[in-house]
Amino acid sequence: MNKLNPSIKHHLIIASLISLWLFIFAFIIKPFDDGTINFQSWLLISFGFSGLAFVCYAVLAFLQKKIHDRIQKWNIKLELLSLLFYYSIYLIGVYCYYKGPILNGGYNFGQFFSVIFIKVALILTPVLILARTYLIKLIPVKEDILVIKGENRLDVLKINKADLVCISNAQNYVEIFYIENGKLQSKLIRSSLKKVQDDFDFLMQIHRSHLINPSHFKSWRNSNTIILTQIELPVSKNYKEFLLAL
């Protein structure tokens, strides 16, 4: 899984579902019942295992958000480490609860792990994977907004990244071409082409006087001219190789 929904709210919902699922699993299915555990003990086991599952997943939710916000990426390695971290703290938590004064369980750590925890992990893992995969679909789609500023305080243009077509040099100004309501519009802002390119590195230079948004490239008119959305621009020989790679 190469994406992560960092929303703590969404992951707390998952934590609640996991907690409910483990309560049902422990109380109704009784996966490690040896015939000596009474009703009250099963109730305590079920509440303890499910409650700790919620707490441990909540800890994971906060930690993974912090990591994601810091590095701004996610990958399978981080996903596996997250699940390993969750199971590690959950194992420690439920074992301490099992051996504590409330339950005073008789298994040692090895027995607890092989008889009890492995079963819990086996029924929990598919639920975790499916739930975390589904959360990716709930990531809100955000439009990339560009704020292009000039030297004057009133020189500001705020547009969607997808609407920016190209930017051309106009002496001490740059002319910004963009789509608005399906039509090509333009605005002059006092700035330099180099500054704009430094601010927005996705722009591609095709001429000493022109930058383009590559997503608006349509086709070649001829060997020296390209067609963009509702506009044509000349191409310098020095930049032709970059365009041929599109």
N, C-alpha and C positions, 0 to 999 in steps of 0.2 A: 504494500500500500504506500503510494508515493505522495499522498496528501493526508492532511489532518484537519479535522474540524476543531479549532481551538476553543470553541464556546464551552465555558464551564457549565452554563445552564443546560446545554444539551447533554453533556457528559454526566451531570447529576441525575438527569432523567434515566440515562443508561444505568447508573449506579442503583437507582431505585428498582428498576426492572430486574437487575441481577440479584439484588437483595430479595425481592419477591420470589424469583425463580428458585433461589437456594433454600428459602424457607419452605416452599412447597416440596422441593426435592428431599430435604432433610426430614420434615415432619410427616409427610404422607408416604413417600417411597421407602423411607428408613433403610438407606443403602448398606449400613453396617450394623444392623440390628442382630444381636446375638441372643435375644430372648430375655435378657436380664435388665434391659433399660425400661423404666416405667414411663407413664405419660408425662409426668412433671419433668423428668430428665430430658425427654425428647423435645418438650417445649423449650426448655432452656438451651438445649443444643441448637435447635432451629433458630431461635432468636439471636443467639450468640453468633452463629455462623453467618446468618444473613446480615446482621447489623455490622459485623466486622467487614463483610464484603463491601457494604456501602461506604464505610469510612475509608477503607484502603483504596477504593476506586476514586473517591473524592480527592484523596492525597495525590493520586496519579493525575487526575484532571488538572489540578493546580500546577503540578510540576511540569507536565508536558506543555501546558500553555506558556509557562515561563521560558522553557527551552525553545519552543516554536517562535515566540515573539522575539527572542534574542537572535536566532540564526535564520529566521524567515524561510525555513524549508523543512521538509520531512521526507523520510525514505523508509524502505523496508527494514533496514538495520535499526533505525530509531524505533520503529513499530515493534520489532521483536524485543528490543531492550525494554520498552515500556511494559510489555506483557510480562517479561521476566521479572521486572521490578515489582509489578503488581502481585504476582504469585509469591514472590519472596516475602514481601511484607505481610501478605495475607496468611501465608504459612506460619510465620512467626506469631502473628496475632492470634490465630485460631488455636495454635498449639499452647500458647500461654493461657488462653481461656480454658482450653480442655484440661490442662493440668492445674488450673487455679482452684480456689476453695469452693467455687460454685459447683463444678462438675467433678473435680478430683479424679480425672481419668486415669486408668491403669496402664495404658500403652506408653512405652518409651517413644522417643522421637522417631526412630526408624520404623517401628510398628505403626505409629500414627500416620507417618508419611505414606507407607505402602498400603495400609488397610483403609484409611479414611481419606487422606488428602488427595491421593491419586484419583479416586473416584469423583471427588468434587471437581478437580481440575478437568477431568475428561468431559463432564457434562457442562462445565462452564465455558470452556474454550470456544466451541462453535458459536455459542450465544454472544460471547465477547467479539469474535471476529465479524459476525454478521451485523451486530449492532454498530460497531465502529465503522464498518464499511458503509452502512446506511447513513451514518452521520455526515459523510462526505457530501451526499446529495443535498444536505440541508445548508451547506455553505452558501451564504448569500452572494449573488453575482453583483460585483461592484464594477461600475463603469470607471475607467481610468480618466480622471479629470486633469487637464493640463492648465496651469496658470502661467501665462507668458507675460512677463513684466518688462517694461522699457525703463529708460532713464528717468522719465517724468513720472510723477506719482499717478497721473491719470492714464498712463499708458499700461493698461491691463486688458488682457483677453483671456477669458476662461471658457474652454471648450472641451468636449470629449476627445480623447486621444484618437479614437476611430474617425472623427470628423476632420482632423487635420490632414490636408492634402500635401502642401508644400510651403516652403518659405523662400523668398527671393530677396536678394540684396537690392536696396534702393538708396544709394548714396549713404547718408547718415541714418537711414531707417532700414527696417526690414518689412517686407510686405507678406503678410500671413494669409494664405488661401485655405479656406475651410468650407465644409458643407453645412448649410443651415436650411432646414425645410426643403431638402432636396436640390438646393441651388448653390452654386459656387459663390462664396462671399470672400471679401478681403478686408484687411485692416492694416494700416501702417502703424508701426511702433518704433520709437527711437531706440535702436539697439544695433548690435553688430551680428553678422551671421555666425561668427565664431562663438560669441557668447551664447547664442541660442543653441548651437550644436553642443557646447559644453554642458548646458543645462539639460538637454534632452538627447541622450546618447543613442536613442533608437533611430534618429534621423540619419539619412544617408546622403552624402554629398555626391552630386552628379556633375557639378560645374562649380567654378569658383564663386558663382553668384546664386546657386540654387541648392537647397536641401529638400529632400522628399521624404514622405512617410511611405516606406516600402509597401505597405498594405494597399496603397492606392495605385501601384504600378499595374498597368493594363497590358501594354504591348509596345513594340518598336514601330514608329512611323517609318523610319529609315535608319541608316547607320549612325545618324547624328541627332536623332530626335526620338523621344519617348512620349507615349500617351499615358496620362494619368486620368483620374476621375475629373472629367469636364475641363481639362487643361492639357496643353502640350508644352514640353520644355526641351531645350537643347542639352546635349550630353558632351562633355569634354572627353578627349581621348584618354586622358590620365585616369578617369573614373569609370571608363566603359567596362573594364574587367569585373568590377564589383557588381555592376548591373547585370552582366551576363550570367552571374551566379544566382540570380533570383529565380 
